[in-house]
Amino acid sequence: MPKYKITIDKNKCVGSTICTMEAPEIFALGAEFQSHVIDPDSNEDELILHAAQSCPMNAIIVTERETEKRVWPPA
């Protein structure tokens, strides 16, 4: 089971494509030029966190699946 749950805040995403360059197997740009998660069951924990931390708008929200504790961005 994946450690993290990934959510994209569509109000913050500006389509910078950084997440898609950092983790193309997890994130993609949709027709609306905003990121979306293409592999929500990925076990690439470090890659997910790195891509989220690279987002200039902090639009990628990473939480622990078991505890629902926010990992990124800091609350």
ZISULGI-V332400 format. One record per residue. RES is the residue in one letter. SS is DSSP state (~ for helix, > for strand, _ for the rest). PHI is phi in whole degrees, -180 to 180 (999 if undefined). Layout:
res->RES ss->SS phi->PHI
res->RES ss->SS phi->PHI
This chain:
res->M ss->_ phi->999
res->P ss->_ phi->-63
res->K ss->_ phi->-76
res->Y ss->> phi->-111
res->K ss->> phi->-107
res->I ss->> phi->-114
res->T ss->> phi->-130
res->I ss->> phi->-105
res->D ss->_ phi->-83
res->K ss->_ phi->-65
res->N ss->_ phi->-75
res->K ss->_ phi->-104
res->C ss->_ phi->-67
res->V ss->_ phi->-111
res->G ss->_ phi->70
res->S ss->_ phi->-67
res->T ss->_ phi->72
res->I ss->~ phi->-61
res->C ss->~ phi->-63
res->T ss->~ phi->-72
res->M ss->~ phi->-78
res->E ss->~ phi->-75
res->A ss->_ phi->-144
res->P ss->_ phi->-65
res->E ss->_ phi->-83
res->I ss->_ phi->-116
res->F ss->> phi->-119
res->A ss->> phi->-145
res->L ss->> phi->-93
res->G ss->_ phi->-91
res->A ss->_ phi->-61
res->E ss->_ phi->-86
res->F ss->_ phi->60
res->Q ss->_ phi->-128
res->S ss->> phi->-71
res->H ss->> phi->-145
res->V ss->> phi->-89
res->I ss->_ phi->-100
res->D ss->_ phi->-136
res->P ss->_ phi->-67
res->D ss->_ phi->-101
res->S ss->_ phi->-65
res->N ss->_ phi->-101
res->E ss->_ phi->-82
res->D ss->~ phi->-57
res->E ss->~ phi->-65
res->L ss->~ phi->-66
res->I ss->~ phi->-60
res->L ss->~ phi->-65
res->H ss->~ phi->-63
res->A ss->~ phi->-64
res->A ss->~ phi->-64
res->Q ss->~ phi->-70
res->S ss->~ phi->-83
res->C ss->_ phi->-67
res->P ss->_ phi->-68
res->M ss->_ phi->-105
res->N ss->_ phi->51
res->A ss->_ phi->-85
res->I ss->> phi->-98
res->I ss->> phi->-103
res->V ss->> phi->-114
res->T ss->> phi->-128
res->E ss->> phi->-75
res->R ss->_ phi->-62
res->E ss->_ phi->-72
res->T ss->_ phi->-104
res->E ss->_ phi->63
res->K ss->_ phi->-76
res->R ss->> phi->-72
res->V ss->> phi->-101
res->W ss->> phi->-153
res->P ss->_ phi->-73
res->P ss->_ phi->-58
res->A ss->_ phi->-72
